[in-house]
Amino acid sequence: MRSTGRFSTAVVGAALLLGCVSEPVSAQPAFPGAAASRPGSSEAAGGARVLVFSKTAGFRHDSIPEAVAAVRELGETGGFTVDATEDSGAFTSRNLRRYDAVVFLSTTGDVLDPAQQRAFEGYIHRGGGYVGVHAAADTEYDWEFYGGLAGAYFQSHPAIQPATVTVEDRAHPATSGLPQAWDRTDEWYNYRSNPRDRAHVLASLDESSYTGGTMNGDHPIAWCQTYQGGRAFYTGLGHTKESYAEPAFRRHLLGGIRYAVGEVQADCRPESGYRPLFDGSPASLSGWKQAGPGSFDLGADGTITSSGGMGMLWYGDRGFGAYSLKLDWKMSGASGDDNSGVFVGFPPSDDPWSAVDNGYEIQIDASDVPEKTTGSVYGFQSADLGRRDRALNPPGEWNTYEIRVEGERLRIWLNGVKINDFTNTDPARSLGDGHIGIQNHGADDRVSFRDIRIKELPAKSPAPTASQGD
């Protein structure tokens, strides 16, 4: 059921043309009085502004000119302005305020003095964005703040060779357009520490696919995080000149920049301990059952998309009590106003209305009254609309829900932002034990899902009560 309580979100209008790079572009100053763009540089009126910094005080990558040119072209097609410099004098508080993100592009060694470091720390604390590319991890080893921002420091690398990159997060804009197993050639860094406990790993290396990996089989190669008020994205890819003419790598880099400037939202909290309920393979659907009419279509990219209805695909192997459920979703229909939802806490049944009557639905719907739109507990409690709207990506972009159930408490995060906190008080319903499912709402509603995973949590014991006579 629908009403006229529509909300809107900004839609990215610029086409992302990701072809080959043109001639290399030299760096230019990017601070007041010296920031006039050279002919052909990207200028996006009203859009984000990015500073590309490629100063080196150690090894210098010969791919830097191609890399700078590629970022400029991504800005021209993606709607953001790019300034490039190797002058550390650009790192003043006044100048950094002009930028939505700063790209450390294969920087090496100590590139900023203490005053410049303080200015950059203040920039991040005020919500600025950081993008680290490849040798950005080989930079500023004695600056603790920078090490935390980058996520990990470089240790060593073997020879350039092919390897398989395993994409772990298929909702983040830096990785959503990549294959789950991404085969490519690059120089593969080993790191002094594993960032997985501190950052959200987007992709890792399959160490069995090449020689020279030293991280004992858990080898993150791209990650994101929120750090001391700012947004950070790092990729270890990008050593070779050829990388910057590679469409898939350019999509990867563009997605990281879009996240860092705040154009798209993503859940960049550390994630561990989840097991897949649906991982994109046909085999992982064996534990699921279709209740009612319609279906979900499995695509070659490991995405399932609703078709027809009203029905529900539910996980029938077992129910769950206390848990954190994560899944990625996007509206895929031409209208941009599709309807679906995630059901929790219902008994096993081949009737989809049993979930409606006995469980709770976390809604996906762009246009309805507040308690029946995205992020709501359908019909019971609206999401915090201000937080929801700031966290929500527009139709066609991936979003991530975390649905956390503990006792009769149900909490919902959208792209890492908590948007709802609901407690069941209906004695006819219980969240303490039940199944989960996703809805196929109707013929005109196309919603896609990826990577449904769960982490079971310790059951919370009820508070002790005093016995009679105590």
VOPAGU-2260 file (C-alpha; in pm, 1 decimal, decimal comma):
REM VOPAGU-2260
SITE   aa  ch    i         X         Y         Z
SITE  MET   A    0       0,0       0,0       0,0
SITE  ARG   A    1     129,2     342,5     -90,9
SITE  SER   A    2      59,3     704,0     -12,1
SITE  THR   A    3     203,2    1037,3    -126,1
SITE  GLY   A    4     469,8    1074,2     144,7
SITE  ARG   A    5     753,8    1063,8    -103,8
SITE  PHE   A    6    1109,4    1162,7     -19,6
SITE  SER   A    7    1381,2    1218,1    -274,0
SITE  THR   A    8    1753,6    1158,9    -290,2
SITE  ALA   A    9    2013,1    1307,2    -519,3
SITE  VAL   A   10    2091,3    1097,4    -822,2
SITE  VAL   A   11    2434,8    1096,1    -977,2
SITE  GLY   A   12    2384,1    1252,8   -1315,2
SITE  ALA   A   13    2725,5    1233,3   -1470,1
SITE  ALA   A   14    2805,6     938,9   -1694,2
SITE  LEU   A   15    3110,7     743,9   -1581,5
SITE  LEU   A   16    3305,4     706,1   -1901,9
SITE  LEU   A   17    3594,3     481,7   -1816,2
SITE  GLY   A   18    3800,4     450,3   -2130,1
SITE  CYS   A   19    4173,7     471,4   -2176,2
SITE  VAL   A   20    4382,6     764,4   -2054,6
SITE  SER   A   21    4523,0    1034,6   -2276,7
SITE  GLU   A   22    4866,5    1190,7   -2265,8
SITE  PRO   A   23    5022,3    1222,9   -1916,3
SITE  VAL   A   24    4949,8    1542,4   -1729,7
SITE  SER   A   25    5213,1    1718,8   -1523,8
SITE  ALA   A   26    5139,1    1822,8   -1166,8
SITE  GLN   A   27    5046,0    2180,4   -1088,9
SITE  PRO   A   28    5031,0    2397,4    -776,4
SITE  ALA   A   29    4701,9    2373,7    -587,6
SITE  PHE   A   30    4692,4    2647,1    -326,8
SITE  PRO   A   31    4546,2    2998,0    -322,8
SITE  GLY   A   32    4708,8    3218,4    -579,0
SITE  ALA   A   33    4834,3    2925,7    -783,9
SITE  ALA   A   34    4530,1    2706,6    -844,3
SITE  ALA   A   35    4422,8    2828,6   -1185,9
SITE  SER   A   36    4342,5    2522,6   -1392,5
SITE  ARG   A   37    4548,6    2444,7   -1698,2
SITE  PRO   A   38    4356,6    2412,6   -2025,2
SITE  GLY   A   39    4165,2    2084,0   -2026,4
SITE  SER   A   40    4170,4    2027,4   -1652,0
SITE  SER   A   41    3848,1    1915,3   -1489,1
SITE  GLU   A   42    3614,7    2183,5   -1358,3
SITE  ALA   A   43    3280,2    2072,8   -1215,6
SITE  ALA   A   44    3064,0    2366,3   -1118,9
SITE  GLY   A   45    2905,8    2298,8    -784,0
SITE  GLY   A   46    3061,1    1951,5    -760,4
SITE  ALA   A   47    3323,1    1804,4    -531,1
SITE  ARG   A   48    3686,2    1913,4    -546,0
SITE  VAL   A   49    3977,7    1672,2    -507,7
SITE  LEU   A   50    4345,9    1743,8    -445,8
SITE  VAL   A   51    4587,2    1488,1    -592,5
SITE  PHE   A   52    4920,4    1487,2    -406,4
SITE  SER   A   53    5206,5    1283,9    -556,9
SITE  LYS   A   54    5523,1    1410,8    -386,9
SITE  THR   A   55    5789,7    1146,4    -334,3
SITE  ALA   A   56    6082,6    1149,5     -93,5
SITE  GLY   A   57    6179,9     789,3    -165,9
SITE  PHE   A   58    6117,5     556,0    -458,1
SITE  ARG   A   59    5930,6     726,3    -741,6
SITE  HIS   A   60    5680,6     531,2    -950,0
SITE  ASP   A   61    5701,1     597,9   -1320,6
SITE  SER   A   62    5323,5     550,2   -1340,5
SITE  ILE   A   63    5252,3     878,2   -1156,9
SITE  PRO   A   64    5191,8    1087,2   -1473,5
SITE  GLU   A   65    4944,5     828,8   -1606,7
SITE  ALA   A   66    4780,7     811,1   -1264,7
SITE  VAL   A   67    4733,1    1187,4   -1238,7
SITE  ALA   A   68    4591,7    1198,2   -1590,4
SITE  ALA   A   69    4350,6     915,7   -1508,0
SITE  VAL   A   70    4217,4    1092,0   -1198,2
SITE  ARG   A   71    4168,9    1409,9   -1400,4
SITE  GLU   A   72    3967,3    1218,5   -1659,6
SITE  LEU   A   73    3760,7    1048,2   -1390,8
SITE  GLY   A   74    3684,9    1392,9   -1253,8
SITE  GLU   A   75    3580,8    1523,8   -1594,3
SITE  THR   A   76    3337,1    1238,4   -1650,1
SITE  GLY   A   77    3237,6    1188,4   -1286,2
SITE  GLY   A   78    3153,7    1547,5   -1202,5
SITE  PHE   A   79    3433,8    1653,2    -966,2
SITE  THR   A   80    3718,2    1901,6   -1004,4
SITE  VAL   A   81    4078,7    1782,3    -977,8
SITE  ASP   A   82    4382,9    1985,8    -877,2
SITE  ALA   A   83    4721,5    1810,9    -875,5
SITE  THR   A   84    5037,4    1914,6    -693,0
SITE  GLU   A   85    5368,7    1791,4    -557,4
SITE  ASP   A   86    5409,8    2104,2    -344,7
SITE  SER   A   87    5355,3    2023,2      23,2
SITE  GLY   A   88    5285,8    2393,3      74,2
SITE  ALA   A   89    4929,7    2310,2     -33,1
SITE  PHE   A   90    4878,7    2156,2     312,2
SITE  THR   A   91    4750,9    2455,7     504,4
SITE  SER   A   92    4425,7    2467,6     695,0
SITE  ARG   A   93    4296,0    2744,0     470,9
SITE  ASN   A   94    4371,9    2564,0     145,9
SITE  LEU   A   95    4258,2    2217,3     252,5
SITE  ARG   A   96    3911,4    2355,1     330,8
SITE  ARG   A   97    3862,9    2386,6     -45,0
SITE  TYR   A   98    3874,2    2009,3     -95,1
SITE  ASP   A   99    3634,5    1725,6     -27,6
SITE  ALA   A  100    3912,8    1465,9     -47,7
SITE  VAL   A  101    4290,1    1446,2     -80,8
SITE  VAL   A  102    4443,8    1165,3    -286,3
SITE  PHE   A  103    4789,5    1049,0    -176,4
SITE  LEU   A  104    4893,8     903,8    -510,4
SITE  SER   A  105    5198,2     675,9    -471,3
SITE  THR   A  106    5363,3     917,1    -233,0
SITE  THR   A  107    5675,0     782,8     -59,5
SITE  GLY   A  108    5880,6     882,7     242,9
SITE  ASP   A  109    5835,6    1191,0     459,8
SITE  VAL   A  110    5643,2    1438,2     246,5
SITE  LEU   A  111    5495,5    1681,4     502,7
SITE  ASP   A  112    5657,8    1886,4     777,3
SITE  PRO   A  113    5503,0    1904,5    1128,2
SITE  ALA   A  114    5291,0    2213,5    1053,9
SITE  GLN   A  115    5157,2    2055,5     734,5
SITE  GLN   A  116    5081,9    1736,6     922,9
SITE  ARG   A  117    4880,8    1930,1    1181,7
SITE  ALA   A  118    4685,1    2104,0     906,1
SITE  PHE   A  119    4600,0    1771,1     745,8
SITE  GLU   A  120    4498,4    1617,4    1078,4
SITE  GLY   A  121    4262,4    1909,2    1135,0
SITE  TYR   A  122    4122,4    1861,5     785,2
SITE  ILE   A  123    4037,1    1497,6     856,5
SITE  HIS   A  124    3892,5    1584,9    1198,8
SITE  ARG   A  125    3656,5    1828,9    1023,6
SITE  GLY   A  126    3523,4    1550,3     800,7
SITE  GLY   A  127    3764,4    1554,1     507,5
SITE  GLY   A  128    3826,5    1253,3     284,4
SITE  TYR   A  129    4145,9    1056,8     220,9
SITE  VAL   A  130    4228,5     828,8     -71,8
SITE  GLY   A  131    4553,5     632,6     -57,4
SITE  VAL   A  132    4681,6     468,4    -374,4
SITE  HIS   A  133    4950,5     198,2    -374,3
SITE  ALA   A  134    5267,1     354,9    -228,9
SITE  ALA   A  135    5062,3     583,0      -5,1
SITE  ALA   A  136    5129,7     296,3     238,3
SITE  ASP   A  137    5505,6     361,5     194,4
SITE  THR   A  138    5471,0     712,1     336,6
SITE  GLU   A  139    5527,1     888,6     671,1
SITE  TYR   A  140    5630,8     591,4     883,5
SITE  ASP   A  141    5692,5     808,7    1190,8
SITE  TRP   A  142    5354,9     985,2    1182,3
SITE  GLU   A  143    5114,6     777,3    1391,7
SITE  PHE   A  144    4803,5     961,3    1272,8
SITE  TYR   A  145    4885,5     893,1     909,5
SITE  GLY   A  146    4954,5     525,7     974,9
SITE  GLY   A  147    4609,4     487,9    1128,3
SITE  LEU   A  148    4448,0     677,9     841,5
SITE  ALA   A  149    4617,8     472,0     570,9
SITE  GLY   A  150    4536,1     153,7     763,2
SITE  ALA   A  151    4866,1     -31,6     725,1
SITE  TYR   A  152    5225,8      35,4     624,6
SITE  PHE   A  153    5408,9    -129,8     335,9
SITE  GLN   A  154    5655,0    -407,2     421,4
SITE  SER   A  155    5770,2    -572,8      98,1
SITE  HIS   A  156    5662,4    -694,6    -243,7
SITE  PRO   A  157    5748,8    -973,1    -487,7
SITE  ALA   A  158    5795,6    -922,5    -861,7
SITE  ILE   A  159    5508,6    -792,0   -1072,1
SITE  GLN   A  160    5287,3   -1089,6   -1161,5
SITE  PRO   A  161    4926,0   -1197,7   -1212,5
SITE  ALA   A  162    4714,6   -1272,0    -904,8
SITE  THR   A  163    4351,4   -1315,1    -806,8
SITE  VAL   A  164    4182,9   -1042,7    -604,2
SITE  THR   A  165    3890,2   -1170,0    -397,9
SITE  VAL   A  166    3619,9    -903,9    -369,3
SITE  GLU   A  167    3478,6    -924,7     -16,2
SITE  ASP   A  168    3240,2    -628,0     -21,0
SITE  ARG   A  169    3023,2    -610,9    -332,4
SITE  ALA   A  170    2818,7    -309,4    -220,5
SITE  HIS   A  171    3090,8     -47,3    -171,7
SITE  PRO   A  172    3120,7     176,5    -480,4
SITE  ALA   A  173    3489,0      84,8    -516,4
SITE  THR   A  174    3411,7    -284,7    -556,5
SITE  SER   A  175    3043,5    -319,8    -650,4
SITE  GLY   A  176    3122,5    -331,5   -1022,6
SITE  LEU   A  177    3402,0    -588,6    -995,9
SITE  PRO   A  178    3384,4    -966,4   -1037,6
SITE  GLN   A  179    3401,0   -1169,1    -718,3
SITE  ALA   A  180    3732,3   -1315,2    -839,0
SITE  TRP   A  181    3926,0   -1040,4   -1017,7
SITE  ASP   A  182    4232,4   -1159,5   -1207,7
SITE  ARG   A  183    4485,9    -888,6   -1288,6
SITE  THR   A  184    4858,3    -810,7   -1297,3
SITE  ASP   A  185    5020,2    -567,7   -1054,3
SITE  GLU   A  186    5285,6    -531,8    -788,3
SITE  TRP   A  187    5137,4    -691,0    -476,9
SITE  TYR   A  188    5225,4    -530,0    -146,2
SITE  ASN   A  189    5271,1    -712,6     180,6
SITE  TYR   A  190    5192,9    -500,1     486,7
SITE  ARG   A  191    5347,6    -471,2     830,8
SITE  SER   A  192    5010,4    -533,9     997,9
SITE  ASN   A  193    4668,7    -662,2     904,3
SITE  PRO   A  194    4409,0    -380,4     897,7
SITE  ARG   A  195    4106,5    -611,1     923,3
SITE  ASP   A  196    4040,8    -538,9    1291,9
SITE  ARG   A  197    4056,3    -162,3    1236,3
SITE  ALA   A  198    3913,9    -107,3     887,5
SITE  HIS   A  199    3653,2    -262,4     661,2
SITE  VAL   A  200    3820,9    -488,9     407,3
SITE  LEU   A  201    3683,4    -450,4      56,0
SITE  ALA   A  202    3913,3    -691,0    -127,0
SITE  SER   A  203    4193,6    -931,0     -44,4
SITE  LEU   A  204    4456,9   -1129,3    -230,1
SITE  ASP   A  205    4435,5   -1503,4    -284,2
SITE  GLU   A  206    4791,0   -1585,7    -181,3
SITE  SER   A  207    4766,2   -1924,9    -352,7
SITE  SER   A  208    4730,0   -1748,2    -689,0
SITE  TYR   A  209    5079,9   -1595,5    -691,3
SITE  THR   A  210    5417,2   -1620,9    -519,1
SITE  GLY   A  211    5556,5   -1389,8    -254,3
SITE  GLY   A  212    5257,9   -1324,3     -27,3
SITE  THR   A  213    5358,3   -1314,2     340,2
SITE  MET   A  214    5033,2   -1249,5     528,1
SITE  ASN   A  215    4942,0   -1608,6     610,0
SITE  GLY   A  216    4640,4   -1634,2     385,4
SITE  ASP   A  217    4455,8   -1324,6     514,4
SITE  HIS   A  218    4587,0   -1054,4     283,8
SITE  PRO   A  219    4372,3    -738,2     258,1
SITE  ILE   A  220    4456,4    -524,1     -46,2
SITE  ALA   A  221    4180,8    -257,0     -37,7
SITE  TRP   A  222    3983,7    -119,7     255,0
SITE  CYS   A  223    3785,4     174,6     389,0
SITE  GLN   A  224    3712,4     324,0     727,7
SITE  THR   A  225    3584,1     627,0     910,0
SITE  TYR   A  226    3881,1     771,1    1095,3
SITE  GLN   A  227    3879,0    1046,2    1356,3
SITE  GLY   A  228    3593,2    1228,0    1185,4
SITE  GLY   A  229    3691,0    1168,1     822,5
SITE  ARG   A  230    3643,0     908,1     548,3
SITE  ALA   A  231    3934,3     697,3     427,8
SITE  PHE   A  232    3981,7     460,1     134,9
SITE  TYR   A  233    4303,4     277,9      44,9
SITE  THR   A  234    4391,9      49,2    -245,2
SITE  GLY   A  235    4719,8    -134,2    -280,3
SITE  LEU   A  236    4667,9    -160,3    -655,5
SITE  GLY   A  237    4807,2      83,8    -908,9
SITE  HIS   A  238    5181,8      23,4    -943,9
SITE  THR   A  239    5189,3     -16,6   -1320,2
SITE  LYS   A  240    5121,9     236,4   -1595,0
SITE  GLU   A  241    4884,8     -14,2   -1750,8
SITE  SER   A  242    4661,3      -6,8   -1441,2
SITE  TYR   A  243    4544,0     344,4   -1521,4
SITE  ALA   A  244    4421,9     240,8   -1867,4
SITE  GLU   A  245    4234,3     -59,2   -1724,7
SITE  PRO   A  246    3856,8       7,1   -1705,9
SITE  ALA   A  247    3799,9    -217,2   -1402,6
SITE  PHE   A  248    4078,0     -52,8   -1204,6
SITE  ARG   A  249    3952,0     291,6   -1301,2
SITE  ARG   A  250    3603,1     196,6   -1173,0
SITE  HIS   A  251    3767,4      77,6    -852,0
SITE  LEU   A  252    3957,7     403,3    -807,1
SITE  LEU   A  253    3657,3     616,6    -897,7
SITE  GLY   A  254    3439,9     437,1    -643,9
SITE  GLY   A  255    3696,9     501,5    -372,2
SITE  ILE   A  256    3704,5     871,5    -458,0
SITE  ARG   A  257    3323,2     891,2    -464,7
SITE  TYR   A  258    3313,3     741,1    -115,7
SITE  ALA   A  259    3587,1     968,9      16,2
SITE  VAL   A  260    3420,7    1288,9    -106,4
SITE  GLY   A  261    3088,1    1176,5      44,3
SITE  GLU   A  262    2901,7    1140,0    -283,8
SITE  VAL   A  263    2796,4     785,8    -194,4
SITE  GLN   A  264    2756,8     616,8     141,7
SITE  ALA   A  265    2893,5     280,1     253,5
SITE  ASP   A  266    2927,5      67,7     565,2
SITE  CYS   A  267    3298,0      93,8     644,2
SITE  ARG   A  268    3287,6     -50,5     994,3
SITE  PRO   A  269    3518,3    -348,2    1054,9
SITE  GLU   A  270    3340,9    -676,3     984,0
SITE  SER   A  271    3432,2   -1025,1    1102,3
SITE  GLY   A  272    3266,2   -1343,1    1218,4
SITE  TYR   A  273    2987,4   -1357,7     959,2
SITE  ARG   A  274    2900,9   -1668,2     762,4
SITE  PRO   A  275    2719,2   -1663,1     427,9
SITE  LEU   A  276    2355,1   -1759,6     389,2
SITE  PHE   A  277    2364,4   -1656,8      22,9
SITE  ASP   A  278    2699,9   -1592,9    -145,1
SITE  GLY   A  279    2593,3   -1561,6    -507,4
SITE  SER   A  280    2630,5   -1927,4    -598,8
SITE  PRO   A  281    2340,3   -2154,8    -692,7
SITE  ALA   A  282    2448,8   -2397,0    -420,4
SITE  SER   A  283    2400,0   -2132,1    -150,8
SITE  LEU   A  284    2031,5   -2108,0    -243,9
SITE  SER   A  285    1970,4   -2469,9    -144,9
SITE  GLY   A  286    1868,7   -2371,5     206,8
SITE  TRP   A  287    1614,4   -2116,2      84,2
SITE  LYS   A  288    1247,4   -2172,4      -3,7
SITE  GLN   A  289    1000,5   -1970,2    -207,7
SITE  ALA   A  290     670,5   -1902,4     -32,3
SITE  GLY   A  291     383,5   -1773,9    -240,8
SITE  PRO   A  292     386,2   -1652,2    -602,5
SITE  GLY   A  293     675,7   -1496,9    -791,5
SITE  SER   A  294    1043,2   -1573,4    -756,8
SITE  PHE   A  295    1395,6   -1440,0    -742,0
SITE  ASP   A  296    1616,0   -1455,5   -1051,2
SITE  LEU   A  297    1983,7   -1541,7   -1003,5
SITE  GLY   A  298    2213,7   -1337,5   -1225,3
SITE  ALA   A  299    2559,1   -1427,7   -1351,9
SITE  ASP   A  300    2708,5   -1169,1   -1115,0
SITE  GLY   A  301    2575,4   -1350,1    -807,2
SITE  THR   A  302    2280,9   -1113,5    -756,5
SITE  ILE   A  303    1923,0   -1225,9    -697,9
SITE  THR   A  304    1644,2    -993,8    -815,7
SITE  SER   A  305    1277,6   -1008,6    -722,1
SITE  SER   A  306    1023,7   -1099,8    -987,6
SITE  GLY   A  307     646,3   -1109,0    -951,1
SITE  GLY   A  308     470,2   -1166,8    -624,3
SITE  MET   A  309     359,6   -1115,3    -361,9
SITE  GLY   A  310     583,8   -1384,4    -221,6
SITE  MET   A  311     892,1   -1436,2      -9,0
SITE  LEU   A  312    1221,4   -1622,5     -32,5
SITE  TRP   A  313    1298,9   -1746,3     318,1
SITE  TYR   A  314    1583,7   -1934,2     479,0
SITE  GLY   A  315    1430,9   -2265,1     577,5
SITE  ASP   A  316    1727,0   -2460,9     711,2
SITE  ARG   A  317    1684,9   -2314,9    1060,3
SITE  GLY   A  318    1566,5   -2019,4    1262,0
SITE  PHE   A  319    1780,4   -1776,9    1458,2
SITE  GLY   A  320    1767,6   -1610,2    1797,6
SITE  ALA   A  321    2026,5   -1339,9    1870,8
SITE  TYR   A  322    2213,2   -1237,8    1557,3
SITE  SER   A  323    2345,0    -967,5    1328,0
SITE  LEU   A  324    2215,0   -1007,8     972,1
SITE  LYS   A  325    2383,7    -814,4     692,1
SITE  LEU   A  326    2277,8    -793,6     330,1
SITE  ASP   A  327    2331,2    -566,6      32,7
SITE  TRP   A  328    2036,2    -438,1    -171,7
SITE  LYS   A  329    1946,5    -191,6    -442,2
SITE  MET   A  330    1636,8     -79,2    -627,8
SITE  SER   A  331    1675,7    -211,4    -981,7
SITE  GLY   A  332    1352,5    -110,7   -1153,7
SITE  ALA   A  333    1327,9     161,3   -1416,4
SITE  SER   A  334    1098,7     372,6   -1197,5
SITE  GLY   A  335    1343,4     398,4    -908,3
SITE  ASP   A  336    1051,2     333,3    -674,1
SITE  ASP   A  337    1052,6     -36,7    -595,1
SITE  ASN   A  338     911,1    -223,5    -299,3
SITE  SER   A  339    1059,7    -509,3     -99,1
SITE  GLY   A  340    1162,6    -585,3     255,2
SITE  VAL   A  341    1347,7    -814,8     491,9
SITE  PHE   A  342    1137,0   -1027,2     727,1
SITE  VAL   A  343    1261,5   -1150,4    1064,2
SITE  GLY   A  344    1117,8   -1340,7    1358,1
SITE  PHE   A  345     848,3   -1548,3    1185,9
SITE  PRO   A  346     767,7   -1921,6    1212,7
SITE  PRO   A  347     829,9   -2160,9     921,1
SITE  SER   A  348     550,0   -2147,9     666,5
SITE  ASP   A  349     487,1   -2171,8     293,8
SITE  ASP   A  350     243,0   -1883,5     327,7
SITE  PRO   A  351     418,0   -1542,9     292,0
SITE  TRP   A  352     139,4   -1378,3     490,5
SITE  SER   A  353     251,6   -1575,9     795,0
SITE  ALA   A  354     563,9   -1359,8     802,5
SITE  VAL   A  355     349,8   -1046,0     774,1
SITE  ASP   A  356     119,7   -1155,1    1055,3
SITE  ASN   A  357     376,7   -1308,1    1290,8
SITE  GLY   A  358     709,6   -1142,3    1218,6
SITE  TYR   A  359     846,3    -798,7    1141,0
SITE  GLU   A  360     945,5    -645,5     807,6
SITE  ILE   A  361    1233,3    -402,6     762,4
SITE  GLN   A  362    1102,7    -208,6     467,6
SITE  ILE   A  363    1257,9    -113,8     132,8
SITE  ASP   A  364    1030,3     139,4     -39,2
SITE  ALA   A  365    1104,9     489,3    -165,9
SITE  SER   A  366     754,0     630,3    -131,6
SITE  ASP   A  367     511,5     567,4     149,9
SITE  VAL   A  368     419,9     707,9     489,1
SITE  PRO   A  369     717,5     715,7     729,5
SITE  GLU   A  370     632,5     393,4     913,8
SITE  LYS   A  371     611,9     209,0     579,7
SITE  THR   A  372     916,2     337,3     394,5
SITE  THR   A  373    1284,3     241,5     376,1
SITE  GLY   A  374    1434,8     165,1     714,5
SITE  SER   A  375    1103,7     139,1     895,8
SITE  VAL   A  376     975,5    -156,8    1090,2
SITE  TYR   A  377     679,5    -179,7     854,0
SITE  GLY   A  378     359,9     -51,3    1008,5
SITE  PHE   A  379     512,9     -18,5    1354,8
SITE  GLN   A  380     794,7     236,2    1366,8
SITE  SER   A  381     947,9     484,1    1126,0
SITE  ALA   A  382    1319,8     514,6    1078,9
SITE  ASP   A  383    1493,2     832,7    1191,3
SITE  LEU   A  384    1424,6    1005,6     859,9
SITE  GLY   A  385    1704,1    1261,6     881,3
SITE  ARG   A  386    1969,2     998,5     948,9
SITE  ARG   A  387    1811,1     762,9     696,0
SITE  ASP   A  388    1808,7    1017,9     416,6
SITE  ARG   A  389    2171,6    1113,9     478,6
SITE  ALA   A  390    2279,5     748,9     474,1
SITE  LEU   A  391    2068,2     626,8     181,1
SITE  ASN   A  392    2213,9     582,2    -166,3
SITE  PRO   A  393    1980,2     655,7    -459,7
SITE  PRO   A  394    1805,6     393,7    -677,0
SITE  GLY   A  395    2055,2     196,8    -882,2
SITE  GLU   A  396    2324,3     220,7    -611,2
SITE  TRP   A  397    2392,9     -53,7    -357,6
SITE  ASN   A  398    2301,4     -14,9       8,9
SITE  THR   A  399    2385,0    -232,4     308,7
SITE  TYR   A  400    2148,7    -318,7     593,1
SITE  GLU   A  401    2261,0    -452,0     925,8
SITE  ILE   A  402    1964,3    -592,8    1118,7
SITE  ARG   A  403    2058,7    -680,2    1474,3
SITE  VAL   A  404    1822,8    -884,4    1689,7
SITE  GLU   A  405    1889,1    -935,1    2060,4
SITE  GLY   A  406    1598,2   -1055,2    2270,1
SITE  GLU   A  407    1297,6    -846,7    2167,4
SITE  ARG   A  408    1513,6    -555,1    2054,7
SITE  LEU   A  409    1555,2    -490,5    1680,5
SITE  ARG   A  410    1810,4    -236,1    1557,5
SITE  ILE   A  411    1874,6    -133,2    1198,5
SITE  TRP   A  412    2182,7      20,5    1040,1
SITE  LEU   A  413    2185,0     158,3     685,6
SITE  ASN   A  414    2530,5     192,8     529,3
SITE  GLY   A  415    2682,5     192,5     876,2
SITE  VAL   A  416    2441,7     449,7    1026,3
SITE  LYS   A  417    2191,6     342,5    1292,0
SITE  ILE   A  418    1847,5     452,4    1172,7
SITE  ASN   A  419    1601,0     253,8    1385,9
SITE  ASP   A  420    1579,3     102,1    1735,1
SITE  PHE   A  421    1260,7     -91,6    1798,0
SITE  THR   A  422    1145,1    -313,0    2084,1
SITE  ASN   A  423     869,0    -570,2    2039,7
SITE  THR   A  424     600,7    -552,1    2307,8
SITE  ASP   A  425     337,9    -761,6    2129,0
SITE  PRO   A  426     291,6   -1090,4    2317,6
SITE  ALA   A  427     164,8   -1253,5    1996,5
SITE  ARG   A  428     502,9   -1197,4    1827,1
SITE  SER   A  429     855,5   -1275,0    1935,4
SITE  LEU   A  430    1194,1   -1187,9    1790,5
SITE  GLY   A  431    1362,9   -1439,0    2018,8
SITE  ASP   A  432    1346,3   -1722,8    1767,3
SITE  GLY   A  433    1239,9   -1717,0    1405,0
SITE  HIS   A  434    1330,1   -1729,1    1039,3
SITE  ILE   A  435    1449,1   -1463,0     797,2
SITE  GLY   A  436    1328,6   -1388,4     444,8
SITE  ILE   A  437    1328,8   -1133,9     163,3
SITE  GLN   A  438    1014,6   -1019,7     -14,6
SITE  ASN   A  439     927,1   -1022,7    -384,3
SITE  HIS   A  440     649,6    -766,7    -369,0
SITE  GLY   A  441     499,2    -754,5    -718,6
SITE  ALA   A  442     544,7    -753,7   -1093,3
SITE  ASP   A  443     644,7    -385,3   -1103,8
SITE  ASP   A  444     895,9    -407,1    -820,8
SITE  ARG   A  445    1256,5    -506,7    -893,6
SITE  VAL   A  446    1488,2    -516,7    -592,8
SITE  SER   A  447    1825,7    -693,4    -602,5
SITE  PHE   A  448    2014,5    -858,1    -316,0
SITE  ARG   A  449    2372,6    -974,4    -265,7
SITE  ASP   A  450    2584,6   -1130,0       5,5
SITE  ILE   A  451    2335,3   -1223,8     275,6
SITE  ARG   A  452    2541,6   -1313,5     580,2
SITE  ILE   A  453    2481,6   -1368,1     949,8
SITE  LYS   A  454    2672,7   -1363,7    1275,4
SITE  GLU   A  455    2509,5   -1527,3    1572,9
SITE  LEU   A  456    2541,6   -1335,3    1897,2
SITE  PRO   A  457    2542,3   -1456,2    2258,2
SITE  ALA   A  458    2191,0   -1479,8    2394,3
SITE  LYS   A  459    2127,3   -1218,9    2658,9
SITE  SER   A  460    2005,5   -1365,8    2986,8
SITE  PRO   A  461    1703,5   -1197,3    3142,6
SITE  ALA   A  462    1781,9    -977,0    3440,1
SITE  PRO   A  463    1770,9   -1179,0    3765,4
SITE  THR   A  464    1467,4   -1122,8    3984,7
SITE  ALA   A  465    1472,0   -1139,3    4359,3
SITE  SER   A  466    1308,8   -1451,5    4501,6
SITE  GLN   A  467    1020,7   -1411,0    4741,0
SITE  GLY   A  468    1146,1   -1338,5    5091,1
SITE  ASP   A  469    1482,4   -1185,8    4980,6
